[in-house]
Amino acid sequence: MENPNERLDLDDILAIIEKLSEEDAKSFLKIIYGKLGNFKYSTEDITKENIINDIETIFSEKIPKLLQIREEQKNKST
């Protein structure tokens, strides 16, 4: 994704998710669950917008970055 502010559509997100290994998918689910727990039980002023943006960033930036790193590692080892 060239523009970090560009939102991915559902098809793009689903394609990215399909590329995750089971281990990576479980790791991201744990992170998302932790973020939701922090939002639910936090005494800090966390808004719904903050948590939605935070989780959306996982899908639009963090997962694609992980896949890029995995691909680079794969290319280096071959």
Helices and strands as residue ranges (DSSP letters): H 10-19, H 22-41, H 48-57, I 58-62, H 63-77
